[in-house]
Amino acid sequence: MVKTVQLISVEGDAFQVPLSCCHLSEVIYCELECHSDDEDEPKNETQNGTNSCLTLSLTASRIRSSALQKVTDFLIHFEEEEMIPFSPPFSTENLGEIVQKWYADFITLGVDHSLLTDIISAANFLGIQPLLKLAVLAMSININGKSPETLRPMFGMSNNLNNSEQKTRVMEENEWAFEARRQFEENHNTIKSDHTGS
């Protein structure tokens, strides 16, 4: 019997994911474990011929349909072709030289800043570490070298943050971006010094 998990976006759209593809998500895996241990709540599972569908409502997470579609595509493709693991330092900013072409295209083609931010939030919420790493890498490449004036509207900052309390709040909310940039620059400088020293 084929089992699928149905993920519901904040707009109410449903996305079907084969159960075999869900092992990457810590949240879905825990939910499935809880469901299998709970014999008193069959209402979440529906039988359709030979298919058994477990419905997980993710509306409380505020995951939009566009991001949930990308999550679904990633989970299904990862089952067919696992993404090559990567870690800094990187000798290039070309994603196609860091991961396979499908993954580079997946996270860049037709993905604007808003969608990329939503993918990061969805991957973080669902505990999908490979997707989170890929999306954060793409974001760090996107923001690398950009001026504060360019970055402020991208992250919804409308002023120059002269207020220290507001500056602290914004830095805490976007800590992942600052950390990703710091690591990228640190690794980039290491690569440069290695090349100049040899």
ZIKA-V154198 format. One record per helix or strand of 2 or more residues. SS is the DSSP state (A for helix, B for strand). FROM is the first residue (numbers start at 1). TO is the last residue. Records with the same first field share a line. If there is no record, write none. Layout:
BEGIN
SS=FROM-TO / FROM-TO
END
This chain:
BEGIN
B=2-8 / 14-18 / 45-48 / 51-57
A=19-24 / 26-37 / 42-44 / 59-61 / 65-80 / 95-97 / 101-108 / 113-126 / 129-143 / 148-154 / 164-173 / 175-197
END
